[in-house]
Amino acid sequence: SLQMMMEHAAALVPGRVVVAMEDVRAYRWLAVATPVHVPVRAAYDGKDRVKVRLGDYAEGTAVLADAYPPAPPADEAPLAASVAPGITARELYDERWMFHGPAYQGIVHLDALGDDGIRGDIETGAARGALLDNAGQLFGYWVMARYTSHRLAMPIGLRRVELFGPHPQPGERLTCTVRIRHVDDGQVGADLCLARGGRSWARIQGWEDRRFDTEG
């Protein structure tokens, strides 16, 4: 949904690029296995913002600029009390920790699991939105690994995504660092950094997941 909103905003104002998304809310999760018709409304304020709504699925505001800003350093600080994850990235999918099909199975390495977050490597896929979806999967796995109830976490919104360059090409690997900011029985929030070559490609502030009760 986020990728679709950015694409529609960029198409509405040719010659400019989307450098951020703000106040993104997900009302329904968009299944991609079967094509669906989704009406899109996009409103340009005449300056640097386009508000986009995808039917009754999601909405957000795209921030436009003439060029991407310089990329800041990656988040490479150690995680608190970090340990090696108990499974491999491949086992995330083979053992059905994640329900995603092959086009969205982009986590390729789990590096560290800490009290305040998780770090791993993601390989950019060709499917629309796969890269940011994989970052969300890494976030979701932290909840599964740390808790025995309310272990299923699904995205409901985010405050801001900053982009520092064009979307990575399929096959390119990025390091994703998830920093947990708050957690309770109902929701969990985090900031994320996706980086390559020691510089950030995307920084995400205020990613919110809703937690659902599960057995075991």
Accessible surface in RSA format (square Angstrom, percent):
REM  Atomic radii and reference values for relative SASA: ProtOr
REM  Chains: A
REM  Algorithm: Lee & Richards
REM  Probe-radius: 1.40
REM  Slices: 20
REM RES _ NUM      All-atoms   Total-Side   Main-Chain    Non-polar    All polar
REM                ABS   REL    ABS   REL    ABS   REL    ABS   REL    ABS   REL
RES SER A   1    53.50  45.2  21.26  28.4  32.24  74.3  13.61  29.0  39.89  55.9
RES LEU A   2    25.09  14.0  20.97  15.0   4.12  10.4  20.97  14.7   4.12  11.1
RES GLN A   3    32.21  18.0  30.38  22.2   1.83   4.4   3.75   8.0  28.46  21.6
RES MET A   4    30.49  15.8  30.16  20.0   0.33   0.8  21.59  18.4   8.90  11.8
RES MET A   5     0.24   0.1   0.24   0.2   0.00   0.0   0.24   0.2   0.00   0.0
RES MET A   6    15.92   8.2  14.92   9.9   0.99   2.4  13.48  11.5   2.43   3.2
RES GLU A   7    66.46  38.2  56.35  42.6  10.11  24.1  37.64  72.8  28.82  23.5
RES HIS A   8    72.55  39.6  68.22  47.4   4.33  11.1  38.02  39.2  34.53  40.2
RES ALA A   9     0.00   0.0   0.00   0.0   0.00   0.0   0.00   0.0   0.00   0.0
RES ALA A  10    36.97  34.0  31.74  49.0   5.23  11.9  32.09  45.2   4.88  12.9
RES ALA A  11    77.80  71.5  49.42  76.3  28.38  64.6  61.10  86.0  16.70  44.2
RES LEU A  12    82.63  46.0  59.16  42.3  23.47  59.0  64.44  45.3  18.19  49.0
RES VAL A  13    16.37  10.8  15.36  13.9   1.01   2.4  16.36  14.2   0.02   0.0
RES PRO A  14   111.04  80.9  87.29  79.6  23.75  86.3  93.00  76.8  18.04 112.1
RES GLY A  15    76.70  94.6   0.00   N/A  76.70  94.6  43.28 118.8  33.42  74.9
RES ARG A  16    61.87  26.0  53.18  27.1   8.70  20.7  20.82  28.5  41.05  24.9
RES VAL A  17    42.02  27.6  40.14  36.3   1.87   4.5  42.02  36.5   0.00   0.0
RES VAL A  18    10.21   6.7   6.53   5.9   3.68   8.9   6.53   5.7   3.68  10.0
RES VAL A  19    17.29  11.4  14.90  13.5   2.39   5.8  14.90  12.9   2.39   6.5
RES ALA A  20     0.26   0.2   0.26   0.4   0.00   0.0   0.26   0.4   0.00   0.0
RES MET A  21     0.02   0.0   0.00   0.0   0.02   0.1   0.00   0.0   0.02   0.0
RES GLU A  22    30.94  17.8  30.94  23.4   0.00   0.0   7.47  14.4  23.47  19.2
RES ASP A  23    93.34  65.4  84.84  84.4   8.50  20.1  27.84  65.5  65.50  65.3
RES VAL A  24    10.75   7.1  10.75   9.7   0.00   0.0  10.75   9.3   0.00   0.0
RES ARG A  25    98.11  41.2  98.11  50.0   0.00   0.0  31.75  43.4  66.35  40.2
RES ALA A  26    31.74  29.2  18.51  28.6  13.23  30.1  18.51  26.1  13.23  35.1
RES TYR A  27   108.94  50.9  75.67  43.1  33.27  86.6  67.79  50.9  41.15  50.7
RES ARG A  28   120.39  50.5 113.38  57.8   7.02  16.7  41.50  56.7  78.90  47.8
RES TRP A  29   112.46  45.1  91.12  44.1  21.35  50.1  92.25  49.2  20.21  32.8
RES LEU A  30    37.76  21.0  16.36  11.7  21.40  53.8  16.38  11.5  21.38  57.5
RES ALA A  31    74.92  68.9  59.71  92.1  15.21  34.6  69.57  98.0   5.35  14.2
RES VAL A  32   101.69  66.9  73.21  66.3  28.48  68.6  77.87  67.7  23.82  64.6
RES ALA A  33   101.14  93.0  61.50  94.9  39.64  90.2  72.30 101.8  28.84  76.4
RES THR A  34    93.37  66.4  90.07  91.3   3.29   7.9  60.78  81.6  32.58  49.3
RES PRO A  35   128.41  93.6 101.67  92.7  26.74  97.2 112.81  93.1  15.60  97.0
RES VAL A  36    78.59  51.7  47.18  42.7  31.40  75.7  55.04  47.8  23.54  63.9
RES HIS A  37   169.21  92.5 138.37  96.2  30.84  78.9 102.29 105.4  66.92  77.9
RES VAL A  38    20.57  13.5   4.95   4.5  15.62  37.6   5.04   4.4  15.53  42.1
RES PRO A  39    79.86  58.2  72.89  66.4   6.96  25.3  78.94  65.2   0.91   5.7
RES VAL A  40    50.39  33.2  18.19  16.5  32.20  77.6  18.19  15.8  32.20  87.3
RES ARG A  41   168.28  70.7 162.22  82.7   6.06  14.4  76.30 104.3  91.99  55.7
RES ALA A  42    40.27  37.0  10.52  16.2  29.75  67.7  11.09  15.6  29.18  77.3
RES ALA A  43    67.41  62.0  58.06  89.6   9.35  21.3  63.64  89.6   3.77  10.0
RES TYR A  44    86.86  40.6  56.10  31.9  30.76  80.0  45.09  33.9  41.77  51.5
RES ASP A  45    78.60  55.1  45.83  45.6  32.77  77.5  44.46 104.6  34.13  34.0
RES GLY A  46    53.46  65.9   0.00   N/A  53.46  65.9  25.98  71.3  27.48  61.5
RES LYS A  47   157.00  76.6 145.02  89.0  11.97  28.5  94.46  85.0  62.54  66.6
RES ASP A  48    50.08  35.1  50.08  49.8   0.00   0.0   8.26  19.4  41.82  41.7
RES ARG A  49    83.96  35.3  83.11  42.4   0.84   2.0  30.73  42.0  53.22  32.3
RES VAL A  50     0.00   0.0   0.00   0.0   0.00   0.0   0.00   0.0   0.00   0.0
RES LYS A  51   115.57  56.4 111.55  68.4   4.01   9.6  58.65  52.8  56.92  60.6
RES VAL A  52     0.02   0.0   0.00   0.0   0.02   0.1   0.02   0.0   0.00   0.0
RES ARG A  53    66.92  28.1  65.98  33.6   0.94   2.2  14.32  19.6  52.61  31.9
RES LEU A  54     0.07   0.0   0.07   0.0   0.00   0.0   0.07   0.0   0.00   0.0
RES GLY A  55    17.87  22.0   0.00   N/A  17.87  22.0  15.30  42.0   2.57   5.8
RES ASP A  56    72.88  51.1  69.17  68.8   3.71   8.8  34.12  80.3  38.76  38.7
RES TYR A  57    26.45  12.4  26.45  15.1   0.00   0.0   8.97   6.7  17.48  21.5
RES ALA A  58     1.67   1.5   1.67   2.6   0.00   0.0   1.67   2.4   0.00   0.0
RES GLU A  59    32.01  18.4  32.01  24.2   0.00   0.0   2.27   4.4  29.75  24.3
RES GLY A  60     1.24   1.5   0.00   N/A   1.24   1.5   1.24   3.4   0.00   0.0
RES THR A  61    23.29  16.6  23.29  23.6   0.00   0.0  10.94  14.7  12.35  18.7
RES ALA A  62     0.00   0.0   0.00   0.0   0.00   0.0   0.00   0.0   0.00   0.0
RES VAL A  63    14.59   9.6  14.59  13.2   0.00   0.0  14.59  12.7   0.00   0.0
RES LEU A  64     4.98   2.8   0.00   0.0   4.98  12.5   0.00   0.0   4.98  13.4
RES ALA A  65    26.62  24.5  25.32  39.1   1.29   2.9  26.62  37.5   0.00   0.0
RES ASP A  66   116.14  81.4  94.31  93.9  21.83  51.6  33.93  79.9  82.21  82.0
RES ALA A  67    67.85  62.4  55.27  85.3  12.59  28.6  58.58  82.5   9.27  24.6
RES TYR A  68    68.38  31.9  47.48  27.0  20.90  54.4  25.90  19.5  42.47  52.4
RES PRO A  69    52.85  38.5  44.04  40.1   8.81  32.0  50.06  41.3   2.78  17.3
RES PRO A  70   124.82  91.0 104.56  95.3  20.25  73.6 115.69  95.5   9.12  56.7
RES ALA A  71    28.71  26.4  17.86  27.6  10.85  24.7  17.99  25.3  10.72  28.4
RES PRO A  72    25.19  18.4  19.68  17.9   5.51  20.0  25.19  20.8   0.00   0.0
RES PRO A  73    91.17  66.4  81.56  74.3   9.62  35.0  81.56  67.3   9.62  59.8
RES ALA A  74    17.64  16.2   4.12   6.4  13.53  30.8   4.12   5.8  13.53  35.8
RES ASP A  75    41.97  29.4  28.68  28.5  13.29  31.4  22.40  52.7  19.57  19.5
RES GLU A  76   125.01  71.8 100.47  76.0  24.54  58.4  39.58  76.6  85.42  69.7
RES ALA A  77    55.00  50.6  45.45  70.1   9.55  21.7  51.59  72.6   3.42   9.1
RES PRO A  78   114.08  83.1  98.66  89.9  15.43  56.1 103.49  85.4  10.59  65.8
RES LEU A  79     9.67   5.4   0.10   0.1   9.57  24.0   0.32   0.2   9.35  25.2
RES ALA A  80    47.60  43.8  36.20  55.9  11.40  25.9  46.76  65.9   0.83   2.2
RES ALA A  81    74.08  68.1  37.83  58.4  36.26  82.5  56.55  79.6  17.54  46.5
RES SER A  82    52.80  44.6  28.09  37.5  24.71  56.9   0.62   1.3  52.19  73.1
RES VAL A  83    91.98  60.5  81.67  73.9  10.32  24.9  91.98  79.9   0.00   0.0
RES ALA A  84    83.76  77.0  61.08  94.3  22.68  51.6  62.59  88.1  21.17  56.1
RES PRO A  85    19.70  14.4   4.28   3.9  15.42  56.0   4.79   4.0  14.91  92.7
RES GLY A  86    75.78  93.5   0.00   N/A  75.78  93.5  40.20 110.3  35.59  79.7
RES ILE A  87    29.05  16.5  19.57  14.6   9.48  22.8  23.70  17.1   5.35  14.5
RES THR A  88    77.91  55.4  73.01  74.0   4.90  11.7  74.77 100.4   3.14   4.7
RES ALA A  89     5.96   5.5   3.18   4.9   2.77   6.3   3.18   4.5   2.77   7.3
RES ARG A  90   122.37  51.4 117.19  59.7   5.18  12.3  72.59  99.2  49.78  30.2
RES GLU A  91    57.89  33.2  57.89  43.8   0.00   0.0  13.42  26.0  44.47  36.3
RES LEU A  92     0.00   0.0   0.00   0.0   0.00   0.0   0.00   0.0   0.00   0.0
RES TYR A  93     7.58   3.5   1.25   0.7   6.32  16.5   2.01   1.5   5.57   6.9
RES ASP A  94    93.75  65.7  62.08  61.8  31.67  74.9  27.88  65.6  65.87  65.7
RES GLU A  95    99.24  57.0  72.38  54.8  26.86  64.0  36.57  70.7  62.67  51.2
RES ARG A  96   159.88  67.1 137.56  70.1  22.32  53.2  58.98  80.6 100.90  61.2
RES TRP A  97    70.62  28.3  58.44  28.3  12.18  28.6  59.88  31.9  10.74  17.4
RES MET A  98     9.69   5.0   9.04   6.0   0.64   1.5   1.42   1.2   8.26  10.9
RES PHE A  99   119.83  60.0 106.50  66.0  13.33  34.7 107.19  65.0  12.64  36.2
RES HIS A 100    28.33  15.5  23.95  16.6   4.38  11.2  19.63  20.2   8.70  10.1
RES GLY A 101    37.37  46.1   0.00   N/A  37.37  46.1  27.22  74.7  10.15  22.7
RES PRO A 102   123.00  89.6 105.57  96.2  17.43  63.4 106.74  88.1  16.26 101.0
RES ALA A 103    62.06  57.1  41.34  63.8  20.72  47.1  53.86  75.8   8.20  21.7
RES TYR A 104    38.30  17.9  37.81  21.5   0.49   1.3  28.98  21.8   9.32  11.5
RES GLN A 105    47.45  26.5  26.81  19.6  20.64  49.1   3.53   7.5  43.92  33.3
RES GLY A 106     8.33  10.3   0.00   N/A   8.33  10.3   8.33  22.9   0.00   0.0
RES ILE A 107     5.70   3.2   0.14   0.1   5.55  13.4   0.14   0.1   5.55  15.1
RES VAL A 108    50.70  33.4  24.49  22.2  26.21  63.2  28.39  24.7  22.31  60.5
RES HIS A 109    86.22  47.1  84.91  59.0   1.30   3.3  52.83  54.4  33.38  38.8
RES LEU A 110    13.05   7.3   1.22   0.9  11.83  29.7   1.22   0.9  11.83  31.8
RES ASP A 111    69.77  48.9  56.39  56.1  13.39  31.7   7.26  17.1  62.51  62.3
RES ALA A 112    15.64  14.4  15.64  24.1   0.00   0.0  15.64  22.0   0.00   0.0
RES LEU A 113    17.06   9.5  16.91  12.1   0.15   0.4  16.91  11.9   0.15   0.4
RES GLY A 114     0.03   0.0   0.00   N/A   0.03   0.0   0.03   0.1   0.00   0.0
RES ASP A 115    72.37  50.7  58.16  57.9  14.21  33.6  18.40  43.3  53.97  53.8
RES ASP A 116    43.96  30.8  41.89  41.7   2.06   4.9  25.15  59.2  18.81  18.8
RES GLY A 117     0.00   0.0   0.00   N/A   0.00   0.0   0.00   0.0   0.00   0.0
RES ILE A 118     0.00   0.0   0.00   0.0   0.00   0.0   0.00   0.0   0.00   0.0
RES ARG A 119    29.15  12.2  29.15  14.9   0.00   0.0  12.53  17.1  16.62  10.1
RES GLY A 120     0.19   0.2   0.00   N/A   0.19   0.2   0.19   0.5   0.00   0.0
RES ASP A 121    38.60  27.0  38.59  38.4   0.01   0.0   3.72   8.7  34.89  34.8
RES ILE A 122     0.17   0.1   0.17   0.1   0.00   0.0   0.17   0.1   0.00   0.0
RES GLU A 123    63.15  36.3  61.22  46.3   1.93   4.6   4.49   8.7  58.66  47.9
RES THR A 124     3.57   2.5   0.55   0.6   3.02   7.2   0.55   0.7   3.02   4.6
RES GLY A 125    24.82  30.6   0.00   N/A  24.82  30.6  19.34  53.1   5.48  12.3
RES ALA A 126    92.05  84.6  56.14  86.6  35.91  81.7  58.39  82.2  33.66  89.2
RES ALA A 127    29.25  26.9  10.57  16.3  18.67  42.5  21.73  30.6   7.51  19.9
RES ARG A 128   136.04  57.1 115.05  58.6  20.99  50.0  45.33  62.0  90.71  55.0
RES GLY A 129    19.61  24.2   0.00   N/A  19.61  24.2  13.01  35.7   6.60  14.8
RES ALA A 130     1.57   1.4   0.89   1.4   0.68   1.5   0.89   1.3   0.68   1.8
RES LEU A 131     0.97   0.5   0.09   0.1   0.88   2.2   0.09   0.1   0.88   2.4
RES LEU A 132    12.46   6.9  11.71   8.4   0.75   1.9  12.01   8.4   0.44   1.2
RES ASP A 133    53.64  37.6  43.25  43.1  10.39  24.6  12.77  30.1  40.86  40.8
RES ASN A 134     0.94   0.6   0.94   0.9   0.00   0.0   0.00   0.0   0.94   0.9
RES ALA A 135     0.00   0.0   0.00   0.0   0.00   0.0   0.00   0.0   0.00   0.0
RES GLY A 136    13.97  17.2   0.00   N/A  13.97  17.2   8.80  24.1   5.17  11.6
RES GLN A 137     7.71   4.3   2.60   1.9   5.12  12.2   6.90  14.7   0.82   0.6
RES LEU A 138     0.03   0.0   0.03   0.0   0.00   0.0   0.03   0.0   0.00   0.0
RES PHE A 139     0.00   0.0   0.00   0.0   0.00   0.0   0.00   0.0   0.00   0.0
RES GLY A 140     6.38   7.9   0.00   N/A   6.38   7.9   6.21  17.1   0.17   0.4
RES TYR A 141     6.22   2.9   6.22   3.5   0.00   0.0   0.00   0.0   6.22   7.7
RES TRP A 142     6.13   2.5   6.13   3.0   0.00   0.0   6.13   3.3   0.00   0.0
RES VAL A 143     0.00   0.0   0.00   0.0   0.00   0.0   0.00   0.0   0.00   0.0
RES MET A 144    30.48  15.8  28.67  19.0   1.80   4.3  26.38  22.4   4.10   5.4
RES ALA A 145    39.18  36.0   4.51   7.0  34.67  78.9   9.65  13.6  29.52  78.2
RES ARG A 146    97.19  40.8  66.57  33.9  30.63  72.9  10.86  14.8  86.33  52.3
RES TYR A 147    72.48  33.8  66.86  38.0   5.62  14.6  50.21  37.7  22.27  27.5
RES THR A 148   114.30  81.3 106.67 108.1   7.64  18.2  76.99 103.4  37.32  56.4
RES SER A 149    51.13  43.2  50.69  67.7   0.43   1.0  24.49  52.1  26.64  37.3
RES HIS A 150    45.23  24.7  45.23  31.4   0.00   0.0  26.38  27.2  18.84  21.9
RES ARG A 151    58.93  24.7  58.85  30.0   0.08   0.2   7.11   9.7  51.82  31.4
RES LEU A 152    65.58  36.5  64.96  46.5   0.63   1.6  65.37  45.9   0.21   0.6
RES ALA A 153    12.00  11.0   0.00   0.0  12.00  27.3   0.00   0.0  12.00  31.8
RES MET A 154    36.71  19.0  36.71  24.3   0.00   0.0  28.69  24.4   8.01  10.6
RES PRO A 155    51.22  37.3  51.21  46.7   0.01   0.0  51.21  42.3   0.01   0.1
RES ILE A 156     9.76   5.6   9.24   6.9   0.52   1.2   9.24   6.7   0.52   1.4
RES GLY A 157     5.40   6.7   0.00   N/A   5.40   6.7   3.34   9.2   2.06   4.6
RES LEU A 158    14.75   8.2  11.76   8.4   3.00   7.5  13.57   9.5   1.19   3.2
RES ARG A 159   137.17  57.6 130.17  66.4   7.00  16.7  64.28  87.8  72.89  44.2
RES ARG A 160    64.51  27.1  64.41  32.8   0.10   0.2  22.20  30.3  42.31  25.6
RES VAL A 161     0.13   0.1   0.13   0.1   0.00   0.0   0.13   0.1   0.00   0.0
RES GLU A 162    32.11  18.4  32.11  24.3   0.00   0.0   3.88   7.5  28.22  23.0
RES LEU A 163    10.17   5.7  10.13   7.2   0.04   0.1  10.13   7.1   0.04   0.1
RES PHE A 164    24.87  12.4   8.69   5.4  16.19  42.1   8.73   5.3  16.14  46.2
RES GLY A 165     6.15   7.6   0.00   N/A   6.15   7.6   4.79  13.1   1.36   3.0
RES PRO A 166    88.75  64.7  86.71  79.0   2.04   7.4  87.95  72.6   0.81   5.0
RES HIS A 167    67.41  36.8  52.61  36.6  14.81  37.9  43.12  44.4  24.29  28.3
RES PRO A 168     4.79   3.5   0.00   0.0   4.79  17.4   1.95   1.6   2.84  17.7
RES GLN A 169   127.07  71.1 126.76  92.6   0.31   0.7  53.44 113.8  73.63  55.8
RES PRO A 170    82.66  60.2  60.80  55.4  21.86  79.5  61.13  50.5  21.53 133.8
RES GLY A 171    44.30  54.6   0.00   N/A  44.30  54.6  24.92  68.4  19.38  43.4
RES GLU A 172    59.78  34.3  49.73  37.6  10.05  23.9  32.50  62.9  27.28  22.3
RES ARG A 173   139.07  58.4 122.18  62.3  16.89  40.2  42.83  58.5  96.24  58.3
RES LEU A 174     3.01   1.7   0.00   0.0   3.01   7.6   3.01   2.1   0.00   0.0
RES THR A 175    51.67  36.8  50.08  50.8   1.59   3.8  23.24  31.2  28.44  43.0
RES CYS A 176     0.00   0.0   0.00   0.0   0.00   0.0   0.00   0.0   0.00   0.0
RES THR A 177     2.43   1.7   2.16   2.2   0.27   0.6   0.07   0.1   2.36   3.6
RES VAL A 178     0.00   0.0   0.00   0.0   0.00   0.0   0.00   0.0   0.00   0.0
RES ARG A 179    26.61  11.2  26.61  13.6   0.00   0.0  13.41  18.3  13.20   8.0
RES ILE A 180    21.77  12.4   8.82   6.6  12.95  31.2   8.82   6.4  12.95  35.1
RES ARG A 181   147.08  61.8 113.10  57.7  33.97  80.9  44.58  60.9 102.49  62.1
RES HIS A 182    79.91  43.7  71.94  50.0   7.97  20.4  68.14  70.2  11.77  13.7
RES VAL A 183    55.60  36.6  29.93  27.1  25.67  61.9  30.22  26.3  25.38  68.8
RES ASP A 184    82.95  58.1  72.84  72.5  10.10  23.9  43.35 102.0  39.60  39.5
RES ASP A 185    98.77  69.2  94.10  93.7   4.67  11.0  23.86  56.2  74.90  74.7
RES GLY A 186    37.15  45.8   0.00   N/A  37.15  45.8  32.78  90.0   4.36   9.8
RES GLN A 187    64.02  35.8  64.02  46.8   0.00   0.0  14.75  31.4  49.28  37.4
RES VAL A 188     0.00   0.0   0.00   0.0   0.00   0.0   0.00   0.0   0.00   0.0
RES GLY A 189     0.74   0.9   0.00   N/A   0.74   0.9   0.74   2.0   0.00   0.0
RES ALA A 190     0.72   0.7   0.00   0.0   0.72   1.6   0.00   0.0   0.72   1.9
RES ASP A 191    33.74  23.6  33.34  33.2   0.40   1.0  12.32  29.0  21.42  21.4
RES LEU A 192     5.52   3.1   0.00   0.0   5.52  13.9   2.11   1.5   3.41   9.2
RES CYS A 193    10.33   7.8   9.14  10.2   1.19   2.8   7.00  17.7   3.32   3.6
RES LEU A 194     0.00   0.0   0.00   0.0   0.00   0.0   0.00   0.0   0.00   0.0
RES ALA A 195     7.14   6.6   5.99   9.2   1.15   2.6   6.16   8.7   0.98   2.6
RES ARG A 196    75.18  31.6  64.30  32.8  10.89  25.9  33.10  45.2  42.08  25.5
RES GLY A 197    84.01 103.6   0.00   N/A  84.01 103.6  46.56 127.8  37.45  83.9
RES GLY A 198    34.61  42.7   0.00   N/A  34.61  42.7  17.88  49.1  16.73  37.5
RES ARG A 199   115.98  48.7 115.77  59.0   0.21   0.5  46.73  63.9  69.25  42.0
RES SER A 200     2.46   2.1   0.00   0.0   2.46   5.7   0.00   0.0   2.46   3.4
RES TRP A 201     6.23   2.5   4.47   2.2   1.76   4.1   6.23   3.3   0.00   0.0
RES ALA A 202     0.00   0.0   0.00   0.0   0.00   0.0   0.00   0.0   0.00   0.0
RES ARG A 203    88.54  37.2  88.54  45.1   0.00   0.0  23.55  32.2  64.99  39.4
RES ILE A 204     1.23   0.7   0.22   0.2   1.01   2.4   0.22   0.2   1.01   2.7
RES GLN A 205    67.72  37.9  67.72  49.5   0.00   0.0   6.83  14.5  60.89  46.2
RES GLY A 206     9.61  11.9   0.00   N/A   9.61  11.9   7.51  20.6   2.10   4.7
RES TRP A 207    17.93   7.2  17.93   8.7   0.00   0.0  17.15   9.1   0.78   1.3
RES GLU A 208    33.12  19.0  33.12  25.1   0.00   0.0  17.34  33.5  15.78  12.9
RES ASP A 209     2.67   1.9   2.67   2.7   0.00   0.0   0.00   0.0   2.67   2.7
RES ARG A 210   109.39  45.9 109.39  55.8   0.00   0.0  22.79  31.1  86.61  52.5
RES ARG A 211    14.15   5.9   4.57   2.3   9.58  22.8   0.00   0.0  14.15   8.6
RES PHE A 212    68.25  34.1  65.70  40.7   2.55   6.6  68.25  41.4   0.00   0.0
RES ASP A 213   103.01  72.2  76.51  76.2  26.50  62.7  26.94  63.4  76.07  75.9
RES THR A 214    49.20  35.0  32.78  33.2  16.43  39.2  41.60  55.9   7.61  11.5
RES GLU A 215   179.09 102.8 145.14 109.8  33.96  80.9  64.24 124.2 114.86  93.8
RES GLY A 216    64.03  79.0   0.00   N/A  64.03  79.0  51.96 142.6  12.08  27.1
END  Absolute sums over single chains surface
CHAIN  1 A    10515.1       8174.2       2340.9       5861.9       4653.2
END  Absolute sums over all chains
TOTAL         10515.1       8174.2       2340.9       5861.9       4653.2
